[in-house]
Amino acid sequence: MSAVRFVMFVILLCSCGAQNPIQNIINTLLNISDDPTEKLVRDTVRFAKEYDFIIIGAGSAGSVLANRLTEVTDWQVLLLEAGQDEQFLTDIPLTASILEVTHYNWGYKAEKQANACINMTGGVCNWPSGKAVGGTSVINDLLYSRGNKYDYDEWKNLGNDGWSYRDVLPYFIKSERAVGMDDIDIDYHGTEGYLNVEHPPYKSPLVKTFLKSGNEFDYPTTDINGRSPFGFAPAQSTMRNGRKCSASKAFLRPIRDRTNFHLAKKAFVTKLLIDPETNQAFGVEFQKNKELYRIRAKKEVLLSAGATNSPQILMLSGIGPKVHLEEINIPVIQDLPVGFNLQDHVSFPGLAFLVNESITLTGPKVLSVNAIYDNIVNRKGLYTVPGGAEAYAFVKSSLNQIGNVDLELILAGAGMNCDTTGSVRNLLGITNNFYDTVYKDIKEKDSFSIVPVLLKPKSRGRIMLRSTNPYDAPLIYPNFFDNERDLDIMVEGVKMAVAVGESRNFQRYESKMNCRPYPGCEHLQFKSDPYWRCCIERYTTTVYHPVGTCKMGPASDIWAVVDPQLRVKGIRGLRVIDASIMPVIVAGHTNGPVFMIGEKAADLIKQDWANKSSEGLPRDTSVFLSEYDFIIIGAGSGGSVVANRLSEVPDWKVLLLEAGRDETFLTDIPLTATVLADTSYNWGYKAQRQDKACLGMKGGVCNWVTGKSMGGTSVVNLMLYTRGNKLDYDGWQSMGNDGWSYRDVLPYFIKSERADGMDDIDAVYHGYDGFLNVEHAPYRTPLVERFLKTASEFGYSAGDINGQMNLGFSIIQANLRNGRRCSASKAFLRPIRRRPNLHISKESRVMKILIDPKTKRAYGVQFKKNKSFYNIRAKKEVILSAGTTNSAQLLMLSGIGPRIHLEELKIPVIQDLAVGYNLHDHVSLPGLTFLVNNSVTLSPSKFKSFTSIYDYVVNRRGPFTLPGGAEGYAFVKTKYNEREDAYPDIELVLGAAGLNNDFIGTVKNVVGLPENFSNLMYGDILGREAFSIVPVLMSPKSRGRIMLKSSNPYHAPLIYPNYFGDPSDLDILVEGAKMAVDVGQSQSFQRYASRLHNHSYPGCEHHNFQSDAYWRCSIQRYTSALYHPVGTCKMGPATDPAAVVDPQLRVKGIKSLRVVDGSILPRIIAGHTNAVIYMIGEKASDMIKQAWGKNIKVGNR
């Protein structure tokens, strides 16, 4: 800060102490420019005729929306704000109350009420509402609290799916950048978001005393935004380095240079443009610089003007209560209860507690040169206390019957007796007569205050129009204390505040409440309930938290204005996104939740428009550049992610090569996944014969399903989403792979994921704004409930297997989007198909990687397409993502592999590496079938019915949405598992049908069972109601190998799985089969008289049924893989001779070549591998960006 500004500030504040006219002082301060190091967003004065989105209101929600929507570079966004930019004065946390008497406040007043604000200025309540770039976040007291988890679960219970605490927590985390707070529950906070949340740098001794006093009343000291929402806590505030961190500073200034973002300041919206015939919102009318503009919105109009102005604009535009609009001659477009359901947090000001030491924020301290200097130069000291508030407590009154907190107590570092400048009085609407009467004997004496706040009011008010003139302030009817219970609870709150302020801990300072009665209540016994009632009704204040006037609710809620997607009911192309949508006010300050609403809404919008645009297929490139920055081989789960993330850098040219073709309608259907193994979407590989496995399968060999498609194996798999166990990744790290521990990889799982509609998951472990949809199947049989109940019979719990719990039973999580398969291509490639720097070439068969044998640098790729050969160069890197089988094959064809093997095939050796070794997979035993006595399974009659087919085709619901028929999975330990930690060695997969109902043979074909298997095994139970449980070996010790058949790239590789090469694998899978039987015949399943079909597997009839010998025979004859081969290009440190790539996934000894797929796993995970490969693609992309000098941002963990 300049010396001139410092001197000016000192003079002005000292003048405040001398009680000069405050408005003149404030106006002078407002002319001091803002921090020159933080550039403002440019004001747009020349507009496009049309934008994709128009956002009304640059407050907390609107600023978030503008930021997140402009992340999509193809979307043009216009943000309209009636106010102006912040100034120096708005930065200072302590002086927040001054702003209420400036143009940063709309200056609204509520209408007179019978039960509240009776003795306030004019007999009405003030109604502060921010009018600035940043909205109310510019004038509020900065306090950051999210409310209580019960609030959001209540929203969900009201019919608002997707708004439970589990659903919204990730959005709080996403927006937040928690800084310097070592007393918080870090799992509940974000550290990479835009919005700074900090403790104020200054704390008076009052804070420690306040926190200790909580213990006297049996409340803990807690992180109020963490695990426990009850108790006492130091204030968390939206602050950055001692200055206010408004919505504008957090979300708009960092994106000011985005070319697809326009911000118009001092732009007053007069109405929305809506076609009355189609009910389509198509634009906005607004006035700026005395000119009237009508700008069109191609996609949507987003109304984020706040709980007062949003209903006003809707009603001015013909959306509102029909009777009210007709009364003032506004044509009605949609009859909705706009303006109803108004709620706010009311409080009671003025409780002053005198103390005997100079520990408070009194005027002389505030106005000292040292305090001013410390703030301006060091950004520390008492000016950093947000609005004077230092701590808060969230507590329950004796009348509380809801389980949630119903009162807040705010500790303020000074009493109102120190308000000699009148700024707090002006803010609250308190008269000078009140001030002089109550505080005349104690002005400027050391004191603090505790302000009680009613958190869960039952009273409801209303916003109405005063006229059709948009410049007329709306009519505001808060209706405080209309429900008498609110007043009863508020009286309790006042008494609790007094008890805390005079508690044993505060007696260290001889704390004593000022005993002069409030004017108008002197006739009542001081401190009696009637006295407090009188005081509260006469001196009511609000804490700027109005909500609810555009209530969110389901179609059945007649009082709802918007649906859970925040779309205005009956109007297309229009959403409301701000505090007005809250169905019930939260038990906390509302600014944090409004940021969350903005984050979630942005994702809802992106998802809606991604779904609308994701049906288009990526164009097939046939004309190539001579050189690309990166060439990616394979459009599977790894390659699709890498193509997406690298092409985010517009300067990089990316070519993605895929041997397969696009998906079709058939690949979309979850239930029929097994059909795809018999199509061109599978490479059709077979393993070599083995002497310990697949002995009874067709041809005596194992099938080896590998996807050949845009999307790779994610197009033919069963869509099951599991991440494995956290100990898997810690194990990789301990093997020398730095950067691959569970803590390192979890952010990448979260980054890729878009969890949707799953209210039974551990929210902090999931992502909600990634490209990859993860959902429960819309359809469930009663079997899955039995399966989960079985968990407790065997000492396990049921929960989220991808959350904190990695051992136990769980409902299937799957890569589904609205009832259809969400493949890698759908998730990561279709949404970016129009990026000009990404070329995708389909049906392109790679022959080899081009490598200079002298420099050992990969410089390109040779491939064949449409009978033509191409040699295309890569300027930076070649990325090999062809999968565990094909990546190993391509490396060896290119001269990278075991020297002896390559020389045998006369392939020139460029680098001698252990390519193809370390092959391992998850093996299972198919066919365990359990008969039941009720129609609870997925029998053919159910999915062959016209109703089921119609339900899927039209509604994307019903049995066809079950991923491969799987409904649940359990990760368990056998008796051979000697690990003391929570690491499974067996998975049990619940199938909703048995193999006895595989009439068309799709499962038989994918597994490779012989033609006569079904008749021999199930001849007597064909068509009967049955389910299956498949045991899967999780951590095989056996290792196989991939080898070349020849130097011809069209020859399939030689695959040696070597299942059960280590005999302990067979022992464990035998135990797995026995556990599957125990679960299938458990007490829970006896509701349906479940029993194992007692026919022996063909070829094992000579063994005692269910003996260990019988199970060994069955497993070795009918071995089945799960499409999870890994490890053939093993990742490892320089000291590992078996490693092919290093922890950066760079091929050892070769420059500019990486492998990014399942082949790099040093050891297979205890779970399905597809999710892991997405994670690898995300992590690899960041490593590549970092290597080439691009900034990266992992996520919120």
Buried (B, 14 or more C-beta within 10 A) or exposed (E): BEEEEBEBBBEBBBBBBEEEEBEEBBBBBBEBEBBEEBEBBEBBEEBEEBBBBBBBBBBBBBBBBBBBBBBBEEBBBBBBBBBBBBBBBBBBBBBBBBBBBBEBBBBBBBBEBEBBBBBBBEEBBBBBBBBBBBBBBBBBBBBBBBBBBBBBBBBBEBBBBBBBBBBBBBBBBBBBBBBEBEEBEBBBBBBBBBBBBBBBBBBBEBBBBBBBBBBEBEBEBBBBBBEBBBBBBBBBBBBBBBBBBBBBBBBBBEBBEBEBBBBBBBBBBBBBBBBEEEBBBBBBBBBBEEEEBEBBBBBBBBBBBBBBBBBBBBBBBBBBBEEBBEEBEBEBBBBBBBBBBBBBBBBBBBBBBBBEEEBBBBBEBBBBEEBBBBBBEEBBBBBBBBBBBBBBBBBBBEEBEEEBBBBBBBBBBBBBBBBBBBBBBBBBBBBEEBBEBBBEEBBBBBBBBBBBBBBBBEBBBBBBBEBEEBEEBBBBBBBBBBBEBBBBBBBBBBBBBBBBBBBEBBEBBEBBBBEBBBBBBEEBEEEEBEBBBBBBBBBBBBBBBBBBBBBBBEEEBEEBBBBBBBBBBEBBBBBBBBBBBBBBBBBBBBBBBBBBBBBBBBBBBBBBBBBEEBEEBBEBBEEBEEBBBBBBBBBBBBBBBBBBBBBBBEEBBBBBBBBBBBBEEEBBBBBBBBBBBEBEBBBBBBBBEBEBBBBBBBEBBBBBBBBBBBBBBBBBBBBBBBBBBBBBBBBBBEBBBEEBBBEBBBBBBBBBBBBBBBBBBBBBBBBBBBBBBBBBBBBBBBBBBBBBBBBBEBEBEBBBBBBEBBBBBBBBBBBBBBBBBBBBBBBBBBBBBEBEBBBBBBBBBBBBBBBBEEEBBBBBBBBBBEEEEBBBBBBBBBBBBBBBBBBBBBBBBBBBBBEEBBEEBEBEBBBBBBBBBBBBBBBBBBBBBBBBEEEBBBBEEBBEEEEBBEBBEEEBBBBBBBBBBBBBBBBBBBEEBEEEEBBBBBBBBBBBBBBBBBEEBBBBBBBBBBEEBBEBBBEEBEEBBBBBBBBBBBBBEBBBBBBBEBEEBEEBBBBBBBBBBBEBBBBBBBBBBBBBBBBBBBEBBEBBEBBBBEBBBBBBEEBEEBEBEBBBBBBBBBBBBBBBBBBBBBBBEEEBEEBBBBBBBBBBEBBBBBBBBBBBBBBBBBBBBBBBBBBBBBBBBBBBBEEBEBEEEBBBB
